[in-house]
Amino acid sequence: MEENKIKDLGLSDEHILWDRDTVSSVIGLKANGVYSAIKNDGFPAPLRIGGRKSLWKKSDVLAWIDSRPQELSY
């Protein structure tokens, strides 16, 4: 669903679900990097929807980003 359509529904970030491609794009990792982050870096695990479909709560993804160290590595 497009972000503007979601806003029309009045949903908060807690109720918006992102697919793997969206999550990968937002955090800047490829799909295998997302699953590595789940295993090694405390990234939130997806919700399993209807068998093989995995979706993440937007609020969980943004909270994880905010929890990461905000420093530059040289």
Rosetta silent file (secondary structure, phi, psi, omega in degrees, C-alpha in Angstrom):
SEQUENCE: MEENKIKDLGLSDEHILWDRDTVSSVIGLKANGVYSAIKNDGFPAPLRIGGRKSLWKKSDVLAWIDSRPQELSY
SCORE:     score description
SCORE:     0.000 S_00000001
   1 L     0.000  139.040  179.917    0.000    0.000    0.000 S_00000001
   2 L   -70.761  148.447 -177.471    1.312    3.452   -0.819 S_00000001
   3 H   -56.887  -40.088 -179.045    2.308    5.704    2.086 S_00000001
   4 H   -68.411  -32.913  176.495   -0.273    8.391    1.196 S_00000001
   5 H   -68.406  -36.099  178.406   -3.092    5.803    1.151 S_00000001
   6 H   -64.700  -42.256  178.707   -1.968    4.599    4.578 S_00000001
   7 H   -60.583  -37.525  178.420   -2.118    8.160    5.911 S_00000001
   8 H   -61.883  -28.290  179.505   -5.676    8.408    4.629 S_00000001
   9 H   -80.455  -12.492  179.574   -6.560    5.410    6.804 S_00000001
  10 L    75.449   24.944 -179.961   -5.236    7.161    9.914 S_00000001
  11 L   -82.124  143.334  174.555   -2.871    4.329   10.846 S_00000001
  12 L   -87.724  168.202  178.743    0.068    4.945   13.154 S_00000001
  13 H   -56.469  -28.611 -179.731    3.554    3.546   12.498 S_00000001
  14 H   -62.701  -24.888 -175.343    2.734    0.757   14.967 S_00000001
  15 H  -108.204    3.938  178.905    0.148   -0.595   12.522 S_00000001
  16 L   -96.573  131.572 -179.652    2.020   -0.197    9.259 S_00000001
  17 E  -111.490  137.482  178.871    3.786   -3.287    7.933 S_00000001
  18 E  -111.441  142.732  174.617    6.738   -3.227    5.535 S_00000001
  19 L   -82.689  174.447 -175.782    7.829   -6.037    3.229 S_00000001
  20 H   -60.585  -39.542 -179.661   11.440   -7.219    2.945 S_00000001
  21 H   -63.371  -40.716  178.308   12.225   -5.015   -0.041 S_00000001
  22 H   -66.039  -46.341  179.100   11.074   -1.899    1.805 S_00000001
  23 H   -60.161  -45.452  178.828   12.998   -2.853    4.948 S_00000001
  24 H   -57.581  -43.567 -179.819   16.123   -3.578    2.895 S_00000001
  25 H   -65.594  -43.533 -177.166   15.840   -0.192    1.230 S_00000001
  26 H   -66.475  -42.333 -176.587   15.262    1.708    4.476 S_00000001
  27 H   -93.589   -5.232  174.343   18.178    0.156    6.382 S_00000001
  28 L    76.427   28.175  177.634   20.499   -0.052    3.385 S_00000001
  29 L  -124.344  150.767  172.178   21.109   -3.796    3.430 S_00000001
  30 L   -73.049  169.809 -175.710   20.363   -6.543    0.934 S_00000001
  31 H   -53.664  -45.740 -179.142   17.919   -9.271    1.952 S_00000001
  32 H   -66.180  -27.643  175.856   20.621  -11.560    3.339 S_00000001
  33 H   -69.111  -33.944  176.797   21.945   -8.592    5.341 S_00000001
  34 H   -62.695  -47.347 -178.216   18.545   -8.105    6.940 S_00000001
  35 H   -69.834  -30.946  173.402   18.496  -11.696    8.160 S_00000001
  36 H   -65.725  -40.184  178.070   22.103  -11.398    9.351 S_00000001
  37 H   -64.771  -34.585  176.031   21.098   -8.299   11.345 S_00000001
  38 H   -62.774  -46.058 -176.392   18.268  -10.312   12.943 S_00000001
  39 H   -71.394  -38.674 -168.789   20.724  -13.011   13.980 S_00000001
  40 H  -112.506  -21.402 -170.551   23.635  -10.803   15.048 S_00000001
  41 L  -123.820   13.443  177.341   22.519   -7.222   15.707 S_00000001
  42 L    74.745   16.031  177.112   19.153   -7.368   17.429 S_00000001
  43 L   -65.325  141.349 -176.931   17.171   -6.377   14.360 S_00000001
  44 L   -64.118  138.895  176.254   13.494   -7.222   14.905 S_00000001
  45 L   -72.708  151.232 -179.830   12.280  -10.516   13.507 S_00000001
  46 L   -75.818  161.732  168.657    9.453  -10.310   10.977 S_00000001
  47 E   -84.321  136.884  177.831    5.865  -11.238   11.533 S_00000001
  48 E   -92.769  119.141 -177.306    4.966  -14.336    9.535 S_00000001
  49 E  -116.794  116.708  174.265    1.823  -13.702    7.537 S_00000001
  50 L    56.106   60.776  175.457    0.187  -16.549    5.654 S_00000001
  51 L    86.692 -102.482 -172.503    2.968  -19.073    5.313 S_00000001
  52 L   -97.506   -3.260 -177.617    6.067  -17.631    3.680 S_00000001
  53 E   -78.655  126.699  178.480    5.190  -13.916    3.737 S_00000001
  54 E  -116.380  129.842  178.773    7.333  -11.895    6.167 S_00000001
  55 E  -133.092  146.867  179.919    6.427   -8.358    7.197 S_00000001
  56 E  -113.659  143.902  172.146    8.012   -5.975    9.707 S_00000001
  57 E   -70.225  129.738  178.129    6.311   -3.350   11.834 S_00000001
  58 H   -55.484  -41.794 -177.890    7.477    0.049   10.627 S_00000001
  59 H   -63.233  -37.016  178.630    7.745    1.199   14.253 S_00000001
  60 H   -67.190  -41.198  179.683   10.077   -1.720   15.137 S_00000001
  61 H   -64.654  -46.278 -179.404   12.375   -0.984   12.202 S_00000001
  62 H   -66.068  -36.850  176.974   12.556    2.725   13.031 S_00000001
  63 H   -64.388  -39.867  178.440   13.183    1.984   16.732 S_00000001
  64 H   -64.085  -43.240  177.893   16.065   -0.328   15.791 S_00000001
  65 H   -59.063  -45.590 -179.394   17.570    2.387   13.573 S_00000001
  66 H   -64.976  -25.054 -178.335   17.289    4.885   16.442 S_00000001
  67 H   -82.266  -12.161 -177.339   18.992    2.435   18.816 S_00000001
  68 L   -73.988  148.194  176.315   22.103    2.124   16.634 S_00000001
  69 L   -57.197  136.975 -177.841   25.235    4.086   17.592 S_00000001
  70 L  -103.970   60.953 -179.374   25.249    7.471   15.920 S_00000001
  71 L  -130.593  156.613  177.838   28.971    7.805   15.271 S_00000001
  72 L   -91.150  140.375  175.213   31.163    7.924   12.237 S_00000001
  73 L  -106.255  132.458  179.385   33.700    5.197   11.600 S_00000001
  74 L  -110.583    0.000    0.000   36.924    6.151    9.873 S_00000001
